[in-house]
Amino acid sequence: MDMASHDNFLLILHFWLLIYIGLSVLILAIAEIPLGLKISVFDNKRWVSSNGDFAIGFFNTTSQPYQYSVGIRFNSDSIPESGRTVVWVAGGDLAVGNMSYFQITEGGEFIIFDSTIGVVAWSSKTSQQSVSSAVLQDDGNFVLLNQGKEIVWQSFDSPSDTLLPGQRLPMFRPLRAARVDSLSSYYSLYMNASGVLQLRWESNVTYWTGGNPSSDQSNRSVVLTTDGSLQILETGSDQPVMALFGDDHNDTVKFRLLRLDVDGNLRMYSWDQIMVTWRPVWQAVENQCNVFATCGGQGICSLNASGSVHCLCPYNFQPSSKSRCLVPYQEGCRWGSVMLKYENTFLHGMYPPNDSDITSSLQSCKDSCAKNPACTAATFTNDGSGQCFTETTRYLTGYTDNSIAAVSFVKKCSDPTAVDPNLPRPSPKTEAASSVEESSYKICIPCVVGASTVTFISFLLIQLGAVIFIYKRRKSIWMKTISVLKNGNSKGLVVFTLAEINEITGDFKHRIGPKMYKGMLSNRQAVAVKDLGSVVENRKSRAAILKIGNIHHRNLVKLEGYCCESSQRYLIYEYAKNGSVAAYIEDPELAKRLTWRKRMDVCVSVARAVCYLHTECREFMGHGNLKSSNVVLDEYFEAKVSEYGLTGLRAESAESASSALSAAEKDVEDFGTLVMELVSGCRDVGMLLVSFYEQWRDGMAGDLVCKGIEEVDPGELERAIRIAFWCLQVDERLKPSMGEVVKVLEGTLSVDPPPPPFPGQHRPLTGVEDGSSSSSDSE
């Protein structure tokens, strides 16, 4: 073959290759995307930036079928398909069904429509901003433009888990790890009010910081530069106040990104053209075991010989704990308890992540935990500091290594003594004589007949039991098969029919609360079924339910499924074994189980849950009906908030900032009432709040505590009462945020004495007009 023929052959081959690629994946490279244009899952199309480096379209988020997200990913020909990582997802972790599409509507909104259930699952909320077109820019930023070509909305302002070069992360705007499980969703990158960059677990555990606090409280932002450095910048300045550099800083690299990975570590990546892979060139936490809760519910973190993470559970003596590494201790051990010792180990409480810190000796640290019924573990630092950290939760995380100068103790319920060691044991000679004597006995014919009869009857019973077991097993498999084939939705919620709701609840026989019933799924999982009655129309109901189903937090009751049929609406929640807090407040016997420690734990857990709804979700969500009957206790006696977000099912949800502020203020006020109920042991404290305030003002705070409650911490009591009355302020400007409430209850934020919170009783305030709290610890 001559050179010309060879060139022609290559040209033809290249032509047909382009045709094949064009047919397999249709790509729309459009300078500006006009209004009305939409792309569905089945279209298999993408909108591409003019340089071809980025594309926006549908992609499958998990290994499960029919769970698609809309996102921006790399699209460069120099990156193979396997390396085209997603850098932005619309709606955070939003996933929709295979009948869905996204569109720039004629009204100027960027929407994702889930056709499977017929609702707008997500929107840019720009219908009133005169949007005329959209563009996917060459830097990976998807923008909506008005007639003057000004940006009115951009994806760079709502990052998911990734920052691209040039993209800024402002103060108070979190970067959140992708939700692959309940653990990863707790990790976030956040810049606090002092301009310090933080890696956090939930909102109260900081395990890495970057930069120094700002002296003048000026606005700062974080940016990844094109030359491979992570910088903190002051507003209006290009001079960084802090810079962290990747290994290839100033090298010629075409593609870079900064990502908060699902393991909680922040890493900078560069595309390695030679190795054809994303190469990590910097990470925030060098030792992965120093990332809080690296092992999650699997126990304690250690590093193997290769430096990889290895999770172990040295104190798990309960195989039935469903693979969770729980402390083998609960209050009320029948046979007492013992303390297990672990050298070179540091333990932290994970749910909740609170460590009580005192100065002590090794023996005193161990003894203090052993004598405290609520204590589950203690860690003593033998590095000279003499600190003792005690835990009150069965959920622990930690790190073990020979370099750690700490000793930990884990409490374990003692086992009953199986054999009394003081009983005399028969001698070998006696045993032999007994054996000879027994062998000399004659055969007992009636005994043989009787034994045979019993054996035969037992055999029949076993066979009958086996038949019943097989029948139930097949029925269960059949029911599970139906469940798998049901029309599930994108959030993993199960959609039930009215007939199935009746079957689950046994025709609503087991009432456990107002319009709340206990039910049982086919797999024997207990659930709670909430009857919402006739509410808003079907599409709005489904949209609100999907929003609730996308929320996951340790202290929020999980939504398992729903039923929207005819005009009836039912929500299926996980079942809380120990019922509502209201029942424990009302019943004198049950109230004894609500110790002072548990009451304060409930306050903190509820505060964290509501704070998560207000500030940690992708969109604000108010509870709207926070009260003790909507706070439940699970099998481990941990508090969870139920029935959140239901206001969107009872009326059309308002989207304005003022309505969100009003909803937040109502939740804060309801929380203040809840705290006073837990402190006083009285339900419906509304008429008593005036006298409660006067008693506290007159120095009689101890008289407010529920009778019979012992070991009350005066400092905790004062903080709880003060923050409760700040929450109850009539003047909305004086109400704290739920984030401030959490910090006060945890003891990391001081709180001033509150003024009278009731109408007509206000007196001039001094130094509190700008807020209800003052920090005792700089963040």
Summary of the structure (lengths in Angstrom):
residues: 779
radius of gyration: 31.1
end to end distance: 73.6
largest distance: 110.4
contacts: 2364
relative contact order: 0.06
helix: 29%
strand: 28%
